[in-house]
Amino acid sequence: MAMKQFFCGSLAGWLLLCVALPAARPAPAQAAEPTENDTANDAAIADSISLPPEVIEQSPVLQRWLQSVPNVQSDIRNNPSFTTRIQAGYTFFPSSDGTGGFIVGVDDVFFGEMPLTVSADYQQNFRGDRTAYGADLHYYVFPLGNYFNLSPIVGYRHAESGSDYQIDGAHIGLRARFVPSRTGAADLTVDQSWIVGDSESLNITQVNLGYAITPDMRISTDFEWQSTSDEGDSRVGINLEWSL
């Protein structure tokens, strides 16, 4: 009988203990909203994470994360996967008696944070009878951080090839850009465009393949074919590009 009373008493005690334990657990603390005072003093923050203040001062990324946790997904989508570049190089004109020449230009100068850029270039052979130059606007239709993007080409261009043709006028077309490695480390750009002149038009196809050799410098190769209704020309170039 005593054993039965002991067992029942113990069982009741365990039941009471099991019921009481969840109630005794403290409620999880609510995370406090960050205030301006929390991020005003780098030295105080450095003490809290055991880092010297000079380490924080020399790291913009760390300062940004300490101020607020960034939206990484939004950054990846909207930070451009390509950069503004200045270009200079040697170009070869197989269809103009194999003459050599030069090309200089700037590609994708951004208008603030808009997906709108401007590009311009000048190319000429050393003999002086093959010349092209112009400036274009590009408006990228997909988020700038994409690995693939499309843009209409709208601008002005002049092109001449000896006595074969001389055309200048509105330059319209489409650009496709593939960026397998972000921040301009490597990309492939294909432009298909037309110069609409007063009496005839010029079809232009250009392919540019670039690859970074240092954080700020790239080497690129571009191929260009241009043709009227009865004439055609080609060009091959190798360029150095500086990222801005």
GIQUI-V286918 format. One record per run of one state. SS is the DSSP state (H for helix, E for strand, L for the rest). FROM is the first residue (numbers start at 0). LEN is the number of residues. If there is no record, write none. Layout:
BEGIN
[[SS FROM LEN] [SS FROM LEN]]
END
This chain:
BEGIN
[[L 0 1] [H 1 23] [L 24 11] [H 35 4] [L 39 2] [H 41 7] [L 48 4] [H 52 5] [L 57 2] [H 59 8] [L 67 4] [H 71 7] [L 78 6] [E 84 9] [L 93 5] [E 98 12] [L 110 5] [E 115 10] [L 125 4] [E 129 11] [L 140 7] [E 147 14] [L 161 3] [E 164 17] [L 181 4] [E 185 11] [L 196 4] [E 200 12] [L 212 4] [E 216 11] [L 227 4] [E 231 12] [L 243 1]]
END
